Every structure is written in structure tokens, then in C-alpha cells.
Amino acid sequence: HESYVTHGQLEDDAVYTCSADHTVRRWDVDTGLCMHVFRGHTSTVNSGSYDRTARCWSPDSGWQLQEFRGHRNSVLVLAHFAGHAVMPGFESDSEEDRNFLVTGSTDCTARLWLVSDGRCCLTLRGHKGAVLCMVLDTLRRVLFTGSMDNTVRSWDLATGDQICIFQDHQGSVICLELVDRHLYSGSTDRTVKCWLVASGECVRTLKAHRHTVSALQYHKGILFTGSGDSCARAFETSSGVLKKIFKGHKFIINCLQVCDQMLYTASHDCTMRTWDVEGLCGGDRGGSGQNQRKGTFGLLRVGKNRVGCVESPRTSAMKCGVGDDGGNQEETLELF
């Protein structure tokens, strides 16, 4: 990548990364080699784009498959799901017709789209600030959105109705992670909060961060966090105890994931790093996690603009968004 990495997504033997260079890249996990570069956005990619559109691309050919238009401002986040998993009675003869995309925008709304024809099925209104993050509970058919208005809101995807407002943060909600009946939220107020999904009650606050909490990932009893203080942290969810701090990046950690006892972190410093977390997760909860694999794993580039995030439905397409540094162009979201 020619600029900082904003998001990464692990899928089987490949990792997809987004960058401020306007590109998305596909990397071989074993070799670290770049296998494909996806180009097309004209502005910063943030799992959506500042050109106000979302686009769907084939991960193999790179051809554009669909475009989603309707947002009045930048598209920042997205989520993908199969319709039959969320909408009761939804049936279709075509596998493609059962795929839906949810997008969040700086126009303060979230939208539900049918991937096959790009049609907007629902518009979720209620936030008073940009929608910055989202997570989907397919079992309960609920969407959670975090916003610049300092709140998290839950929505019934079958009807579009707002269910609950989670209020306690003193800053924008940047990231969300759903774990069974608990929802974790990271904020610019430097905290992570744990909420009861059913009631919206805040039951725990984690305060170890020195800057914005920018990324969350749960794995086997441990909540991993990424922060603007350039560190990743591991918290035991049962007690809230800080178990480990991972130092090495030079700037904000934009995203992280855990796979096969390895923690992957991507940063504004244009690098992705891997860390050995065996001992922290699973059997030995008391491990220190000090057997750290240092060094850069890979870098992604996104044209001349920043890439915000990547989402893959584990099928045939990968979605990402991009935006313009100046914010003057349309918002777009692209699928690869």
C-alpha cells in the first residue's frame, strides 16, 4: 500500500485490506504476497465511499456487479447477510436474490439493499449523527448501529422499527462487537462499554485506553481492542481484567481480527502485524501472550484515497468503501 491501511478481513487462505491509497488488496496468508489489487474508487475507501454510492465487484475478475445509490452523503460502513436468515418467510429461487447489504452513512441513516438489483428495501432513521459502525444479530433479526451522536441503536430488520437506544458514552461510537447476549462498543471517549442486548443496560466499562477505541474483536473469552494510542489490548470478558498490551504500531490501529491463535492488526502506519496469542485464548487463560511474532505481515493499497473497511460474505463477493480526503465527491461503496 502507498498509504495507511484502514481495514482488514480474513477469509480462508486470504486476507483483504483497504487503504487510503484508494485500493483494496487480496493477500496470501501463508506467503504474504499480494494476489490481486481492486481499483475503481476515486476517493477514500471506508467500506463505503465518499462518492455516496456502494458497488459490488467480483473478487476473481474485478468486474463491477452492482451499484447501490440512495445515500445523501458518504457511505462509511456495511454488513452482508442472506435474506432467509433474517427475514421470516423470505424465499427466492435464486441464491443471488437472497443476499442483502446494509450500509451506514454520514447522512445519519442506515439502508437495507437487495444485492441482486441494487434496490433499497428499508431506510432506518433515528440517529442524529453519522452512522460509524454496525453489527448484525441474525438469530434475533436485529441490527445494531453506532453513531457520532454518542449512542448505539437497535433495529428490527423485518419492519425497520427502532427497538432500543443505548446511552452512556461521552463520545462517538466507533466500533461494535456482539457476543451472545452482550454488546461491546468502543468510543472516542477512550472506553469500551458492555451492554445487555435485551435491556440496553451498561454492565461494565473498560477504561485502560489512552485514546479512541477504534476496533474490537472477541475470541474465546478475550476481548481484543485496537486504539488510537497505537496499542492493541486483551481483556478477559468475565472479569474485565486487562491481560496484555501489544505494542509495535506507530499510529492508530484501524482494525484487527483473531484467527488460529494469531492476532492480526492493521494500522494507519501502513502495516499489518501478526501476534501470537496462544495462551491468552482457550485453554490457558492465564498466559501472558508474550510469545509475540513481531514484524509486518502485509500492506494494502487503495489508489489515492483512504480505505475504511472490508466485508466478505464468504461467497463470491467482497465489499469495501472509499472516500475523498476533501469530502467533496460523492460517497460510494464498492463490492469486490
C-alpha positions as CSV (number, residue, x, y, z in Angstrom):
1,H,0.0,0.0,0.0
2,E,1.0,3.6,-0.7
3,S,-0.9,4.9,2.3
4,Y,-2.3,3.7,5.6
5,V,-4.4,0.6,6.0
6,T,-7.9,1.2,7.4
7,H,-9.4,-2.3,7.5
8,G,-8.6,-6.0,7.0
9,Q,-10.7,-9.1,6.6
10,L,-9.6,-12.7,6.9
11,E,-11.3,-15.2,4.5
12,D,-10.0,-18.7,4.4
13,D,-6.4,-18.6,3.0
14,A,-6.6,-14.9,2.0
15,V,-6.7,-11.5,3.8
16,Y,-8.3,-8.4,2.2
17,T,-7.1,-5.0,3.1
18,C,-8.4,-1.4,2.5
19,S,-6.2,1.6,2.3
20,A,-6.2,5.4,1.9
21,D,-4.4,4.8,-1.4
22,H,-7.9,4.1,-2.9
23,T,-7.3,0.4,-3.4
24,V,-8.2,-2.9,-1.9
25,R,-5.8,-5.8,-2.0
26,R,-6.0,-9.5,-1.6
27,W,-3.0,-11.3,0.1
28,D,-1.9,-14.9,0.6
29,V,-1.9,-15.5,4.3
30,D,0.9,-18.1,4.1
31,T,3.3,-16.2,1.8
32,G,2.3,-12.6,2.4
33,L,2.3,-12.0,-1.3
34,C,-0.3,-9.7,-2.9
35,M,-2.6,-11.8,-5.1
36,H,-4.9,-9.1,-6.5
37,V,-5.5,-5.3,-6.5
38,F,-9.0,-4.0,-6.8
39,R,-9.3,-0.5,-8.2
40,G,-12.1,1.8,-9.1
41,H,-12.9,4.2,-6.3
42,T,-12.0,7.8,-6.9
43,S,-11.9,8.7,-3.2
44,T,-11.1,7.3,0.2
45,V,-12.4,3.8,0.8
46,N,-14.2,3.2,4.1
47,S,-16.1,0.0,3.4
48,G,-18.3,2.5,1.6
49,S,-17.2,5.7,-0.2
50,Y,-17.4,9.4,-0.2
51,D,-19.0,9.3,-3.7
52,R,-22.3,8.4,-1.9
53,T,-22.5,5.0,-3.7
54,A,-21.9,1.4,-2.9
55,R,-20.6,-1.0,-5.5
56,C,-20.3,-4.8,-5.8
57,W,-17.4,-6.4,-7.6
58,S,-16.3,-10.0,-8.4
59,P,-13.3,-11.0,-6.3
60,D,-12.0,-13.1,-9.2
61,S,-12.4,-10.9,-12.3
62,G,-12.6,-7.5,-10.7
63,W,-15.7,-6.6,-12.7
64,Q,-18.3,-4.4,-11.2
65,L,-21.5,-6.4,-10.5
66,Q,-23.8,-3.9,-8.9
67,E,-24.1,-0.3,-7.7
68,F,-26.1,1.0,-4.8
69,R,-27.4,4.6,-4.9
70,G,-29.6,6.4,-2.4
71,H,-27.5,7.8,0.4
72,R,-27.2,11.6,0.5
73,N,-23.7,11.6,1.9
74,S,-20.6,9.4,2.4
75,V,-21.1,5.6,2.9
76,L,-18.9,4.6,5.9
77,V,-19.8,1.0,6.9
78,L,-21.6,-2.1,5.6
79,A,-22.8,-5.6,6.5
80,H,-23.9,-8.5,4.4
81,F,-26.4,-11.3,5.1
82,A,-28.6,-13.8,3.5
83,G,-32.3,-12.8,3.5
84,H,-33.7,-16.1,4.7
85,A,-31.5,-15.8,7.8
86,V,-33.1,-12.5,8.9
87,M,-36.5,-12.1,7.2
88,P,-39.1,-14.7,8.1
89,G,-40.8,-16.1,5.0
90,F,-38.3,-14.6,2.6
91,E,-37.8,-17.0,-0.3
92,S,-36.3,-16.8,-3.7
93,D,-35.4,-19.2,-6.5
94,S,-32.0,-17.5,-7.0
95,E,-29.2,-17.7,-4.5
96,E,-28.1,-14.2,-5.5
97,D,-31.6,-12.8,-4.8
98,R,-31.3,-13.9,-1.1
99,N,-28.3,-11.6,-0.5
100,F,-28.8,-8.3,1.3
101,L,-26.4,-5.4,2.1
102,V,-26.8,-2.9,4.9
103,T,-25.0,0.4,4.7
104,G,-24.4,3.2,7.2
105,S,-23.8,6.8,6.1
106,T,-22.9,10.3,7.3
107,D,-26.5,11.2,6.3
108,C,-27.4,9.7,9.7
109,T,-29.3,6.8,8.2
110,A,-28.7,3.1,7.6
111,R,-30.1,1.4,4.5
112,L,-31.0,-2.2,3.6
113,W,-30.4,-3.2,-0.1
114,L,-31.2,-6.2,-2.3
115,V,-27.8,-7.1,-3.8
116,S,-29.2,-8.6,-7.0
117,D,-30.8,-5.4,-8.3
118,G,-29.4,-2.7,-6.1
119,R,-32.9,-1.8,-4.7
120,C,-33.2,-0.1,-1.3
121,C,-35.7,-2.0,0.8
122,L,-35.5,-0.1,4.1
123,T,-34.2,3.2,5.4
124,L,-33.5,3.3,9.1
125,R,-33.9,6.8,10.6
126,G,-33.3,7.9,14.2
127,H,-29.6,8.8,14.6
128,K,-28.7,12.4,15.0
129,G,-25.1,11.9,13.8
130,A,-23.2,9.9,11.2
131,V,-23.6,6.1,11.4
132,L,-20.0,4.9,12.0
133,C,-20.3,1.2,12.7
134,M,-22.8,-1.7,12.7
135,V,-23.2,-5.3,13.7
136,L,-25.9,-7.8,12.8
137,D,-27.6,-10.3,15.0
138,T,-29.1,-12.8,12.5
139,L,-30.6,-15.0,15.2
140,R,-32.7,-12.3,16.6
141,R,-33.1,-10.4,13.3
142,V,-31.7,-7.2,14.8
143,L,-29.2,-4.6,13.5
144,F,-27.1,-2.5,15.9
145,T,-25.7,0.8,14.8
146,G,-23.2,3.1,16.5
147,S,-23.1,6.8,15.7
148,M,-21.5,10.2,16.2
149,D,-24.4,11.1,18.3
150,N,-22.8,9.0,21.1
151,T,-25.5,6.3,21.0
152,V,-26.0,2.7,19.9
153,R,-29.4,1.9,18.5
154,S,-31.0,-1.5,17.7
155,W,-33.4,-2.1,14.8
156,D,-35.9,-4.7,13.8
157,L,-34.8,-5.6,10.2
158,A,-38.1,-7.2,9.4
159,T,-40.0,-4.0,10.0
160,G,-37.4,-1.2,10.2
161,D,-38.6,-0.2,13.6
162,Q,-36.2,1.1,16.3
163,I,-36.0,-1.2,19.3
164,C,-33.7,0.4,21.9
165,I,-31.3,3.3,22.4
166,F,-28.0,2.5,24.3
167,Q,-26.9,5.7,26.0
168,D,-23.8,6.2,28.3
169,H,-20.9,7.1,26.0
170,Q,-19.5,10.6,26.1
171,G,-18.1,10.4,22.6
172,S,-18.8,9.0,19.2
173,V,-19.3,5.2,19.0
174,I,-16.6,3.9,16.6
175,C,-16.9,0.1,16.7
176,L,-19.2,-2.7,17.9
177,E,-18.8,-6.4,18.8
178,L,-21.8,-8.7,19.6
179,V,-21.2,-11.7,21.9
180,D,-24.3,-13.7,22.7
181,R,-26.5,-11.5,24.8
182,H,-23.8,-8.8,25.3
183,L,-22.9,-5.9,23.0
184,Y,-19.5,-4.2,23.3
185,S,-18.9,-0.7,22.0
186,G,-15.7,1.3,21.5
187,S,-15.8,5.1,21.6
188,T,-13.8,8.3,21.2
189,D,-14.3,8.7,25.0
190,R,-11.5,6.1,25.3
191,T,-13.7,3.4,26.8
192,V,-15.3,0.1,25.9
193,K,-18.8,-0.5,27.3
194,C,-20.5,-3.8,27.7
195,W,-24.3,-3.7,27.3
196,L,-27.1,-6.2,27.9
197,V,-28.8,-6.5,24.5
198,A,-32.3,-7.1,25.9
199,S,-32.5,-4.0,28.1
200,G,-29.8,-1.7,26.9
201,E,-28.2,-1.6,30.4
202,C,-24.5,-0.9,30.6
203,V,-23.0,-3.5,32.9
204,R,-19.2,-2.8,32.5
205,T,-16.8,-0.1,31.3
206,L,-13.2,-0.8,30.3
207,K,-11.0,2.3,30.8
208,A,-7.4,1.3,30.1
209,H,-7.1,3.1,26.7
210,R,-5.3,6.4,26.3
211,H,-7.0,7.4,23.0
212,T,-10.1,6.5,20.9
213,V,-11.1,2.8,20.9
214,S,-11.1,2.1,17.1
215,A,-11.5,-1.7,16.8
216,L,-13.0,-4.7,18.7
217,Q,-12.7,-8.5,18.3
218,Y,-13.9,-11.2,20.7
219,H,-12.2,-14.6,20.8
220,K,-12.6,-17.4,23.3
221,G,-13.3,-15.3,26.4
222,I,-11.0,-12.5,25.4
223,L,-12.0,-9.1,24.0
224,F,-9.2,-7.6,21.8
225,T,-9.2,-3.9,21.3
226,G,-7.4,-1.5,18.9
227,S,-6.8,2.1,19.8
228,G,-5.6,5.5,18.7
229,D,-2.7,5.1,21.1
230,S,-1.2,2.6,18.6
231,C,-1.7,-0.3,21.0
232,A,-3.9,-3.4,20.9
233,R,-5.1,-4.8,24.2
234,A,-6.6,-8.1,25.5
235,F,-9.3,-8.0,28.2
236,E,-10.9,-11.0,30.0
237,T,-14.6,-10.6,29.4
238,S,-15.7,-12.4,32.5
239,S,-13.8,-10.0,34.8
240,G,-12.9,-7.0,32.7
241,V,-9.2,-7.5,33.7
242,L,-6.6,-6.3,31.2
243,K,-4.4,-9.3,30.3
244,K,-2.0,-8.0,27.7
245,I,-0.9,-4.9,25.8
246,F,0.5,-5.3,22.3
247,K,3.0,-2.6,21.3
248,G,4.6,-2.1,17.9
249,H,2.5,0.0,15.6
250,K,3.4,3.7,15.2
251,F,-0.1,5.1,14.7
252,I,-3.8,4.2,15.3
253,I,-4.9,0.6,14.8
254,N,-7.8,0.7,12.4
255,C,-8.9,-2.9,12.5
256,L,-8.0,-6.3,14.0
257,Q,-9.0,-10.0,13.8
258,V,-8.1,-13.2,15.5
259,C,-7.6,-16.5,13.6
260,D,-5.9,-19.7,14.6
261,Q,-4.3,-18.3,17.8
262,M,-2.9,-15.3,15.8
263,L,-4.0,-11.7,16.3
264,Y,-3.8,-9.6,13.1
265,T,-3.7,-5.8,13.4
266,A,-3.7,-3.2,10.6
267,S,-2.7,0.4,11.2
268,H,-2.6,4.0,9.9
269,D,1.2,3.4,9.7
270,C,0.5,1.4,6.5
271,T,1.4,-2.0,8.1
272,M,-0.3,-5.1,9.2
273,R,1.2,-7.1,12.1
274,T,0.7,-10.6,13.5
275,W,0.9,-11.5,17.1
276,D,0.9,-14.9,18.8
277,V,-2.0,-15.0,21.3
278,E,-1.8,-18.7,22.2
279,G,-2.1,-18.9,26.0
280,L,-4.3,-15.9,26.2
281,C,-7.2,-17.6,24.4
282,G,-8.7,-21.0,25.0
283,G,-7.2,-23.4,27.5
284,D,-4.6,-21.4,29.2
285,R,-6.4,-18.1,30.2
286,G,-3.6,-17.1,32.4
287,G,-0.9,-16.9,29.7
288,S,1.0,-13.7,29.2
289,G,0.8,-13.6,25.4
290,Q,4.5,-12.6,25.3
291,N,5.4,-15.1,22.6
292,Q,4.9,-12.3,20.1
293,R,5.5,-12.7,16.4
294,K,6.8,-9.2,15.5
295,G,7.1,-7.7,12.1
296,T,4.9,-6.6,9.3
297,F,2.5,-9.2,7.8
298,G,1.3,-7.3,4.8
299,L,0.2,-3.9,3.4
300,L,-2.8,-2.9,1.2
301,R,-3.1,0.0,-1.2
302,V,-6.2,1.8,-2.3
303,G,-5.5,4.2,-5.2
304,K,-5.0,7.7,-3.9
305,N,-7.7,7.7,-1.2
306,R,-8.2,6.1,2.1
307,V,-9.9,2.7,2.5
308,G,-12.1,2.3,5.5
309,C,-13.1,-1.3,5.8
310,V,-13.7,-4.6,4.1
311,E,-16.6,-7.1,4.5
312,S,-16.9,-10.6,2.9
313,P,-20.0,-12.8,2.9
314,R,-17.7,-15.8,2.4
315,T,-19.4,-16.3,-1.0
316,S,-18.4,-14.7,-4.3
317,A,-18.0,-11.0,-3.5
318,M,-16.1,-8.7,-1.2
319,K,-17.4,-5.3,-0.3
320,C,-15.5,-2.2,0.6
321,G,-16.0,1.6,0.6
322,V,-13.8,4.6,-0.2
323,G,-13.8,8.3,0.2
324,D,-12.2,11.6,-0.8
325,D,-9.9,13.3,1.7
326,G,-11.7,16.6,1.0
327,G,-15.1,15.0,1.3
328,N,-16.4,16.9,-1.7
329,Q,-17.0,14.0,-4.0
330,E,-20.0,11.6,-3.9
331,E,-19.9,8.8,-1.4
332,T,-19.5,5.3,-2.9
333,L,-19.3,1.8,-1.6
334,E,-17.8,-1.0,-3.7
335,L,-18.1,-4.7,-3.6
336,F,-15.2,-6.9,-4.8
